[in-house]
Amino acid sequence: MTVQQIRLFGEPVLRSVAEPVTAFDRELRSLVKDLQATMRAGTGRAGIAAPQIGVPLRVLAFDFEGKSGHLVNPRLELAERKIVADEACLSAPGQWWPLERSYAVTARGRDMFGKPVTVRALGTLARVLQHEADHLDGVLFIDHLPAEDRKRFLTTSA
C-alpha cells in the first residue's frame, strides 16, 4: 500500500467519468489499499475516490466516525430530506463551502473481492459517500454550488 499524490482541481481526470470495474483482481486490491493509505495519510480526510489519485475507475474509500470501508461500482439511493453543511475536497485544499446534500443514503456496490456490500449512512458519512460518488461521474462539489459561489471558488482557486 502506497500513499499516492492527490490530483488537484483543474486536472482532467477529475472531470472524466470513471470506468466500471470488471476485474476483481490483485490490481484492484492494491488500488483499494492505496486509496485507504492515501485517505488516512492526512488529517480530516473522510473519503477518497480513485480519480483523485489519477485512476479512472469506479472505486471509493471512506473512513468516518468508526465506519470505514470501500465500494466498487457504487450506486446510491438518496433520501428526500436535505441538509446544508460545509463541505471540502482533497482536490481543492483549503476550500470549504456550504452545500445541500441528502441527509441519508443507501450505497450498494461490491468489495474488492466482488462480494455485494450495502452501506447505510446518515449525516456527514452520507455526505462523504455522495461527494466521493460524484467524483466517479466527473462531478466536483463546486458543481453543486450556486453560480455566485462557484464564481468565487474559481477566483480563489486560480
C-alpha positions in Angstrom: 0.0 0.0 0.0 1.4 3.3 -1.1 0.3 6.9 -0.3 -0.5 8.4 -3.7 -0.4 12.1 -4.9 -3.8 13.7 -4.8 -4.9 15.2 -8.1 -5.9 18.8 -7.8 -8.7 20.9 -9.2 -8.1 21.5 -12.9 -6.6 18.1 -13.7 -8.7 16.4 -16.5 -9.0 13.1 -14.7 -11.3 14.8 -12.1 -13.7 15.7 -14.9 -13.8 12.3 -16.6 -16.5 9.7 -15.9 -14.7 6.7 -14.3 -14.9 3.3 -15.9 -16.7 0.4 -14.2 -14.5 -2.2 -12.6 -14.7 -5.5 -14.3 -11.8 -7.4 -12.8 -11.7 -8.1 -9.1 -8.1 -9.0 -9.0 -4.8 -8.2 -7.3 -4.6 -4.8 -9.1 -8.0 -3.8 -7.7 -7.0 -4.9 -4.2 -3.8 -2.8 -4.5 -5.8 0.2 -5.6 -8.2 -0.1 -2.6 -5.2 -0.3 -0.2 -3.6 2.7 -1.9 -6.9 4.7 -1.6 -7.1 3.8 2.1 -3.5 4.7 2.8 -3.8 8.0 0.9 -7.0 8.9 2.7 -5.5 8.1 6.1 -2.2 9.9 5.4 -3.7 13.4 6.2 -5.9 14.8 8.9 -9.6 15.3 8.4 -9.8 13.0 5.4 -13.1 11.1 5.4 -13.2 9.8 1.9 -11.4 9.5 -1.4 -12.3 8.3 -4.9 -9.9 6.6 -7.4 -9.9 9.6 -9.9 -8.4 11.7 -7.1 -5.2 9.6 -7.3 -5.4 9.5 -11.1 -7.1 6.2 -11.6 -10.3 6.5 -13.7 -12.1 3.5 -12.1 -15.4 3.5 -10.1 -13.9 2.9 -6.7 -14.1 4.9 -3.5 -13.0 4.5 0.1 -14.3 6.1 3.3 -13.4 6.3 7.0 -15.6 8.4 9.3 -16.5 8.1 13.0 -15.6 4.4 13.2 -17.3 3.4 9.9 -14.8 2.6 7.2 -14.7 0.6 4.0 -14.7 0.9 0.3 -17.2 0.5 -2.6 -16.5 -0.7 -6.1 -19.1 0.3 -8.8 -21.3 2.1 -6.2 -24.9 3.0 -6.8 -26.5 5.5 -4.4 -30.1 5.8 -3.3 -30.7 9.2 -1.8 -33.2 10.2 0.8 -35.5 13.1 0.1 -34.5 15.0 3.3 -31.8 17.5 2.5 -29.4 19.4 4.8 -26.8 22.1 4.2 -23.4 21.8 5.7 -19.8 22.9 4.9 -18.0 20.6 2.5 -14.4 20.4 1.4 -12.4 18.3 -1.1 -8.9 16.9 -1.1 -8.6 18.1 -4.7 -9.3 21.7 -3.6 -7.3 22.1 -0.4 -8.4 24.9 2.0 -11.8 25.4 0.4 -14.9 25.0 2.5 -18.4 25.8 1.1 -21.9 25.3 2.4 -23.6 22.7 0.2 -27.0 20.9 0.2 -26.9 17.1 0.1 -29.3 14.3 1.1 -29.2 13.6 4.8 -29.3 9.8 4.3 -28.0 7.5 1.7 -28.0 3.8 0.9 -25.0 2.8 -1.1 -24.7 -0.5 -2.8 -21.7 -1.9 -4.6 -19.1 -4.6 -4.3 -16.0 -5.0 -2.2 -12.5 -5.6 -3.6 -13.3 -9.4 -3.9 -16.5 -8.9 -5.7 -18.9 -9.6 -2.8 -22.0 -7.4 -2.5 -21.8 -4.5 0.0 -24.5 -2.2 1.3 -23.7 0.9 3.4 -26.4 2.9 5.1 -25.3 6.3 6.2 -26.7 9.4 7.8 -25.4 12.9 8.2 -21.7 13.5 7.4 -21.0 10.0 6.3 -23.9 10.2 3.8 -22.4 13.5 2.6 -19.0 11.8 2.2 -20.4 9.0 0.1 -22.3 11.4 -2.1 -19.2 13.5 -2.6 -17.0 10.6 -3.5 -19.6 9.0 -5.8 -19.8 12.4 -7.6 -16.0 12.1 -8.3 -16.7 8.9 -10.2 -19.0 10.8 -12.5 -16.6 13.7 -13.1 -18.6 15.9 -10.8 -16.9 18.2 -8.3 -18.6 19.7 -5.2 -18.4 23.1 -6.8 -20.8 22.0 -9.5 -23.5 21.9 -6.8 -22.8 25.5 -5.7 -24.9 28.4 -6.7 -23.4 30.3 -9.6 -22.1 33.2 -7.5 -20.4 30.9 -5.0 -18.9 28.8 -7.9 -17.5 32.1 -9.4 -15.9 33.0 -6.1 -14.4 29.5 -5.8 -12.9 29.8 -9.3 -11.4 33.2 -8.5 -9.9 31.9 -5.2 -8.5 28.7 -6.7 -6.9 30.3 -9.7 
